[in-house]
Amino acid sequence: MSVSSSRTVIFAALAGNSAIAVVKFAAAALTGSAAMLSEAIHSVVDTGNQLLLLFGLRRAAKPADARHPFGYGLQLYFYTFVVAVLIFGVGGVVSIGHGLEKIRHPAQIVSAWVNYVVLALAILFEGAVWVVALKAFNRQRTGRSFLAAIRHSKDPTVFTVLFEDTAALLGLLVALAGVALSEALDQPVIDGIASVVIGVILMVTAYFLAAESQSLLTGEAASHDTRIGINRIARAEPGVVALNQALTMHFGPNEVFAALSLDFEDSLSAAEVERTVTRIERAIKQAHPDVTRIFIEAQGFDADRRGGVDA
């Protein structure tokens, strides 16, 4: 997925969440609904998250320099992890805390119709953003199942927005049910329970986002297909006796670093080894454009197994 496509998804979510947050806060102040206040907090957190993701995309696009010779791509994963922490800490904890307070001190919801109108509009807007994010995510799936595509994806911006909007839609439905049941059964404590449920939804969402982003942040390898392709190209090149090992790591959604240790035929001259290395690099980059940096080491199998120290 291109950076421009990722930005489109984030901007769509940013516009929707910022507008919805204002309306939700107004409705919460007017009606006194704890679930509505939790939803307002949720929208504010999501708005901040989209700003963080945009900042992360901008930082990740910085060119490599002396301090960061492999570029700044990993910063996108760092800011995705920060987003997960914010969802858990600000969204989840605050929503649960406010819900528990409402359970201890229940208060009747007034002008409940305001909540119904706001929640209906919010479901409409959040649903539209969710569809945009889902279409972008489906373009990445390439036949994989939903969960497999998430694990395979190296672009956290799209699945972060998709996770957030899925949690938002679930939260809106819970808030709607909480307000309706509170009014129908004359039990305002249900509104507080709905707020706690919304907080739990946010925490579960934060957990999955944190798990995915920490895996990328701590050095996730390229996809299985890419690794197999690199190995096949290296082994097929004339003059290569064996592929000792091939290590890959993502430094960004479309930036893969590959390090290969190859055992070349002893009869090859230094110039022939150089030409072979050039052909391998060219073939790998042509077959796998995401592999932007390749380092190839000429080393015998026994020396490689001894950690690169020749006897």
LOBAVO-78512 format. One record per residue (C-alpha): chain; x, y, z; residue in one letter; residue number from 1. Coordinates in nm, 4 decimals. Each point is the difference from the previous one (the first is absolute). Layout:
mol/c1/c2/c3/type/seq
A/X/Y/Z/A/NUM
...
! end
This chain:
mol/c1/c2/c3/type/seq
A/0.0000/0.0000/0.0000/M/1
A/0.1354/0.3444/-0.0898/S/2
A/0.0579/0.2744/0.2541/V/3
A/-0.2623/0.2152/-0.1721/S/4
A/-0.2613/-0.2752/0.0445/S/5
A/0.0881/-0.0295/0.3688/S/6
A/-0.0341/0.3755/0.0431/R/7
A/-0.3395/-0.0059/-0.1727/T/8
A/-0.1297/-0.2554/0.2497/V/9
A/0.1403/0.1984/0.2960/I/10
A/-0.1379/0.3337/-0.1219/F/11
A/-0.3443/-0.1557/-0.0464/A/12
A/0.0096/-0.1313/0.3570/A/13
A/0.1353/0.3313/0.1342/L/14
A/-0.2784/0.2032/-0.1586/A/15
A/-0.2709/-0.2351/0.1228/G/16
A/0.1281/-0.0395/0.3572/N/17
A/0.0684/0.3686/0.0633/S/18
A/-0.3512/0.1008/-0.1084/A/19
A/-0.1657/-0.2831/0.1902/I/20
A/0.1952/0.0771/0.3198/A/21
A/-0.1411/0.3526/0.0208/V/22
A/-0.3581/-0.1211/-0.0461/V/23
A/0.0437/-0.2811/0.2531/K/24
A/0.1346/0.2320/0.2690/F/25
A/-0.2939/0.2342/-0.0530/A/26
A/-0.2437/-0.2901/0.0264/A/27
A/0.1709/-0.1368/0.3130/A/28
A/-0.0159/0.3405/0.1694/A/29
A/-0.3666/0.0403/-0.0893/L/30
A/-0.1197/-0.3491/0.0978/T/31
A/0.2443/-0.1062/0.2733/G/32
A/0.0607/-0.3373/-0.1650/S/33
A/0.3161/-0.1803/0.1148/A/34
A/0.0043/-0.2185/-0.3120/A/35
A/-0.0216/0.3075/-0.2205/M/36
A/0.2875/0.1660/0.1888/L/37
A/0.2079/-0.3169/-0.0453/S/38
A/-0.0746/0.0128/-0.3716/E/39
A/0.1025/0.3661/-0.0116/A/40
A/0.3298/-0.0839/0.1717/I/41
A/0.0437/-0.2871/-0.2428/H/42
A/-0.0405/0.2353/-0.2973/S/43
A/0.2522/0.2470/0.1456/V/44
A/0.2521/-0.2810/0.0498/V/45
A/-0.0567/-0.1208/-0.3569/D/46
A/0.0484/0.3539/-0.1331/T/47
A/0.3293/0.0281/0.1872/G/48
A/0.1010/-0.3411/-0.1274/N/49
A/-0.0514/0.1019/-0.3613/Q/50
A/0.2163/0.3084/0.0558/L/51
A/0.2703/-0.2235/0.1488/L/52
A/-0.0160/-0.2360/-0.2984/L/53
A/0.0340/0.2927/-0.2418/L/54
A/0.2993/0.1242/0.1999/F/55
A/0.1436/-0.3516/-0.0059/G/56
A/-0.0378/-0.0185/-0.3793/L/57
A/0.1777/0.3329/-0.0329/R/58
A/0.2861/-0.1077/0.2277/R/59
A/0.0320/-0.3362/-0.1746/A/60
A/0.0389/0.1751/-0.3367/A/61
A/0.3182/0.1798/0.1080/K/62
A/0.3036/-0.1076/-0.2026/P/63
A/0.2813/-0.1986/0.1559/A/64
A/0.2806/0.1944/0.1643/D/65
A/0.3134/-0.0650/0.2057/A/66
A/-0.1949/-0.0629/0.3210/R/67
A/-0.2598/-0.2226/-0.1680/H/68
A/0.1750/-0.1646/-0.2965/P/69
A/-0.2969/-0.2299/-0.0641/F/70
A/-0.2486/0.2862/0.0013/G/71
A/-0.2833/0.0886/0.2363/Y/72
A/-0.2586/-0.2554/-0.1108/G/73
A/-0.0176/-0.1690/0.3418/L/74
A/-0.1380/0.3220/0.1498/Q/75
A/-0.3354/-0.0785/-0.1599/L/76
A/-0.0139/-0.3189/0.2080/Y/77
A/0.0967/0.1932/0.3124/F/78
A/-0.2859/0.2469/-0.0411/Y/79
A/-0.2407/-0.2855/-0.0689/T/80
A/0.1027/-0.1482/0.3350/F/81
A/-0.0571/0.3396/0.1661/V/82
A/-0.3499/0.0007/-0.1523/V/83
A/-0.0701/-0.3374/0.1635/A/84
A/0.1193/0.1324/0.3374/V/85
A/-0.2255/0.3050/-0.0319/L/86
A/-0.3031/-0.2118/-0.0901/I/87
A/0.0629/-0.2181/0.3051/F/88
A/0.0932/0.2715/0.2476/G/89
A/-0.2145/0.2949/-0.0999/V/90
A/-0.2910/-0.1674/-0.1754/G/91
A/-0.0350/-0.3267/0.1896/G/92
A/0.0957/0.1005/0.3533/V/93
A/-0.1922/0.3301/-0.0033/V/94
A/-0.3130/-0.1637/-0.1430/S/95
A/0.0048/-0.2768/0.2603/I/96
A/0.0687/0.2467/0.2811/G/97
A/-0.2852/0.2262/-0.1058/H/98
A/-0.2319/-0.2979/-0.0404/G/99
A/0.0784/-0.1311/0.3486/L/100
A/-0.0685/0.3457/0.1422/E/101
A/-0.3386/0.0015/-0.1764/K/102
A/-0.0768/-0.3465/0.1381/I/103
A/0.0761/0.1177/0.3544/R/104
A/-0.1968/0.3216/-0.0448/H/105
A/-0.2638/-0.0629/-0.2696/P/106
A/-0.1812/0.3018/-0.1408/A/107
A/-0.2957/0.0094/-0.2341/Q/108
A/0.0712/0.0838/-0.3643/I/109
A/-0.1875/0.3083/-0.1175/V/110
A/-0.1012/0.0771/-0.3596/S/111
A/0.0996/-0.3490/-0.1110/A/112
A/-0.1172/0.0768/-0.3535/W/113
A/0.3100/0.2165/-0.0424/V/114
A/0.2172/-0.3079/0.0595/N/115
A/-0.1976/-0.1999/-0.2542/Y/116
A/0.0455/0.2654/-0.2678/V/117
A/0.3710/0.0463/0.0713/V/118
A/0.0706/-0.3732/0.0182/L/119
A/-0.1887/-0.0642/-0.3232/A/120
A/0.2001/0.2695/-0.1799/L/121
A/0.3235/-0.1268/0.1553/A/122
A/-0.0720/-0.3549/-0.1182/I/123
A/-0.0599/0.1383/-0.3500/L/124
A/0.3254/0.2005/-0.0078/F/125
A/0.2121/-0.2662/0.1708/E/126
A/-0.1456/-0.2593/-0.2349/G/127
A/0.1056/0.2071/-0.3012/A/128
A/0.3567/0.0312/0.1337/V/129
A/0.0032/-0.3712/0.0831/W/130
A/-0.0960/-0.0844/-0.3599/V/131
A/0.2890/0.2161/-0.1306/V/132
A/0.2461/-0.1741/0.2341/A/133
A/-0.1386/-0.3451/-0.0824/L/134
A/0.0339/0.0566/-0.3754/K/135
A/0.3601/0.1125/0.0472/A/136
A/0.0714/-0.3013/0.2201/F/137
A/-0.1632/-0.2417/-0.2455/N/138
A/0.2387/0.1216/-0.2694/R/139
A/0.2823/-0.1329/0.2200/Q/140
A/-0.1602/-0.3365/0.0718/R/141
A/0.0687/-0.1647/-0.3391/T/142
A/-0.2120/-0.3035/0.0830/G/143
A/0.1097/-0.0409/0.3619/R/144
A/-0.2420/-0.0336/0.2882/S/145
A/-0.0720/0.3103/0.2085/F/146
A/0.2256/-0.0987/0.2924/L/147
A/0.2749/-0.1349/-0.2269/A/148
A/-0.0008/0.3283/-0.1932/A/149
A/0.0427/0.1965/0.3243/I/150
A/0.2965/-0.2146/0.1033/R/151
A/0.1495/0.0291/-0.3493/H/152
A/-0.0541/0.3749/-0.0353/S/153
A/0.3046/0.2184/0.0567/K/154
A/-0.1961/0.3256/-0.0355/D/155
A/-0.1495/0.0687/0.3451/P/156
A/-0.1849/0.3168/-0.1016/T/157
A/-0.2818/-0.1762/-0.1844/V/158
A/-0.0682/-0.2798/0.2483/F/159
A/0.0294/0.2475/0.2899/T/160
A/-0.2765/0.2173/-0.1451/V/161
A/-0.2023/-0.3129/-0.0793/L/162
A/0.0388/-0.1272/0.3584/F/163
A/-0.0901/0.3409/0.1422/E/164
A/-0.3103/0.0357/-0.2139/D/165
A/-0.1122/-0.3548/0.0738/T/166
A/0.0332/0.0748/0.3720/A/167
A/-0.1817/0.3312/-0.0556/A/168
A/-0.2958/-0.1687/-0.1707/L/169
A/-0.0229/-0.2628/0.2735/L/170
A/0.0191/0.2743/0.2634/G/171
A/-0.2751/0.1979/-0.1674/L/172
A/-0.2273/-0.3037/-0.0065/L/173
A/0.0736/-0.0651/0.3691/V/174
A/-0.0676/0.3660/0.0841/A/175
A/-0.3271/-0.0081/-0.1943/L/176
A/-0.1086/-0.3178/0.1797/A/177
A/0.1028/0.1459/0.3369/G/178
A/-0.1988/0.3202/-0.0453/V/179
A/-0.3047/-0.1857/-0.1340/A/180
A/-0.0042/-0.2575/0.2802/L/181
A/0.0619/0.2646/0.2662/S/182
A/-0.3018/0.1927/-0.1185/E/183
A/-0.2259/-0.2977/-0.0707/A/184
A/0.0678/-0.1765/0.3309/L/185
A/0.0454/0.3176/0.2035/D/186
A/0.3388/-0.1340/0.1114/Q/187
A/0.2666/0.2714/-0.0474/P/188
A/0.2660/-0.2396/0.1295/V/189
A/-0.0145/-0.1759/-0.3383/I/190
A/0.1443/0.3153/-0.1576/D/191
A/0.3030/-0.0361/0.2268/G/192
A/0.0362/-0.3665/-0.0889/I/193
A/-0.0016/0.0961/-0.3693/A/194
A/0.2862/0.2419/0.0669/S/195
A/0.2016/-0.2804/0.1645/V/196
A/-0.0668/-0.2300/-0.2973/V/197
A/0.1213/0.2730/-0.2381/I/198
A/0.3182/0.0286/0.2059/G/199
A/0.0572/-0.3758/-0.0224/V/200
A/-0.0474/0.0118/-0.3795/I/201
A/0.2639/0.2734/-0.0214/L/202
A/0.2447/-0.1962/0.2159/M/203
A/-0.0396/-0.3139/-0.2109/V/204
A/0.0553/0.2082/-0.3147/T/205
A/0.3100/0.1581/0.1554/A/206
A/0.1400/-0.3423/0.0879/Y/207
A/-0.0212/-0.1281/-0.3578/F/208
A/0.1463/0.3222/-0.1402/L/209
A/0.2865/-0.0088/0.2502/A/210
A/0.0764/-0.3641/-0.0817/A/211
A/0.0162/0.0677/-0.3743/E/212
A/0.2012/0.3216/0.0264/S/213
A/0.2545/-0.1365/0.2506/Q/214
A/0.0723/-0.2901/-0.2342/S/215
A/0.0761/0.2449/-0.2803/L/216
A/0.1892/0.2356/0.2298/L/217
A/0.2324/-0.2717/0.1283/T/218
A/0.1109/-0.1186/-0.3414/G/219
A/-0.2488/-0.2111/-0.1960/E/220
A/0.1289/-0.2013/-0.2944/A/221
A/-0.1254/0.0351/-0.3547/A/222
A/-0.2937/-0.2142/-0.1095/S/223
A/0.0450/-0.3726/-0.0564/H/224
A/-0.0390/0.0409/-0.3772/D/225
A/0.2658/0.2721/-0.0095/T/226
A/0.2457/-0.2076/0.2027/R/227
A/-0.0557/-0.3052/-0.2186/I/228
A/0.0446/0.2144/-0.3126/G/229
A/0.3291/0.1458/0.1250/I/230
A/0.1321/-0.3452/0.0874/N/231
A/-0.1006/-0.1413/-0.3379/R/232
A/0.1668/0.2829/-0.1941/I/233
A/0.3239/-0.0269/0.1980/A/234
A/0.0257/-0.3790/-0.0343/R/235
A/-0.0799/0.0046/-0.3730/A/236
A/0.2870/0.2346/-0.0894/E/237
A/0.2920/-0.1796/-0.1711/P/238
A/0.3110/0.0106/0.2153/G/239
A/-0.1868/-0.0235/0.3302/V/240
A/0.0791/-0.3245/0.1792/V/241
A/-0.2351/0.0527/0.2944/A/242
A/-0.2152/0.2540/0.1777/L/243
A/0.1268/-0.0013/0.3581/N/244
A/-0.2742/0.2255/0.1340/Q/245
A/-0.2311/0.2810/-0.1054/A/246
A/-0.1268/0.2505/0.2555/L/247
A/-0.2704/0.2585/-0.0681/T/248
A/-0.1574/0.2800/0.1996/M/249
A/-0.2653/0.2635/-0.0655/H/250
A/0.1103/0.3601/0.0540/F/251
A/-0.3346/0.1270/-0.1263/G/252
A/-0.3089/-0.1277/-0.1842/P/253
A/0.1861/0.0009/-0.3334/N/254
A/0.3617/-0.0107/0.1179/E/255
A/0.1631/-0.3386/0.0529/V/256
A/0.3639/-0.0559/0.0893/F/257
A/0.1542/-0.3319/-0.1098/A/258
A/0.3365/-0.1440/0.1085/A/259
A/0.1266/-0.3122/-0.1755/L/260
A/0.2977/-0.2208/0.0741/S/261
A/0.1008/-0.1919/-0.3134/L/262
A/0.2627/-0.2644/-0.0682/D/263
A/0.1443/0.0590/-0.3476/F/264
A/0.2008/-0.2388/-0.2149/E/265
A/0.3661/0.0204/0.0937/D/266
A/0.0987/0.0231/-0.3666/S/267
A/-0.1777/0.3353/-0.0451/L/268
A/0.2185/0.3096/-0.0165/S/269
A/-0.0782/0.3075/0.2089/A/270
A/-0.1377/0.1748/-0.3076/A/271
A/-0.2273/-0.2955/-0.0794/E/272
A/-0.1305/-0.0030/0.3582/V/273
A/-0.0775/0.3724/-0.0293/E/274
A/-0.1929/-0.0553/-0.3220/R/275
A/-0.1905/-0.2902/0.1559/T/276
A/-0.0929/0.2111/0.3023/V/277
A/-0.1220/0.2785/-0.2299/T/278
A/-0.2204/-0.2409/-0.1949/R/279
A/-0.1483/-0.1413/0.3215/I/280
A/-0.0772/0.3458/0.1381/E/281
A/-0.1576/0.1116/-0.3275/R/282
A/-0.2143/-0.3152/-0.0236/A/283
A/-0.1209/0.0268/0.3611/I/284
A/-0.0967/0.3679/-0.0336/K/285
A/-0.1767/-0.0671/-0.3283/Q/286
A/-0.2019/-0.2897/0.1441/A/287
A/-0.0592/0.1645/0.3392/H/288
A/-0.0037/0.3828/-0.0271/P/289
A/-0.0514/0.0343/0.3766/D/290
A/0.3529/-0.1323/0.0556/V/291
A/0.1782/0.3343/-0.0111/T/292
A/0.3340/-0.0929/0.1634/R/293
A/0.2006/-0.3168/-0.0571/I/294
A/0.3316/-0.1002/0.1566/F/295
A/0.1707/-0.3148/-0.1283/I/296
A/0.2921/-0.1603/0.1809/E/297
A/0.2285/-0.2525/-0.1676/A/298
A/0.0781/-0.2651/0.2582/Q/299
A/0.0566/-0.3733/0.0210/G/300
A/-0.2586/-0.2169/0.1728/F/301
A/0.2284/-0.1043/0.2870/D/302
A/0.1107/0.3592/0.0670/A/303
A/-0.3616/0.1148/0.0032/D/304
A/-0.0906/-0.2622/0.2602/R/305
A/0.2935/0.1150/0.2152/R/306
A/-0.1453/0.3508/0.0071/G/307
A/0.2000/0.1385/-0.2886/G/308
A/0.3477/-0.0666/0.1439/V/309
A/0.2279/-0.1848/-0.2388/D/310
A/0.2464/-0.2482/0.1472/A/311
! end
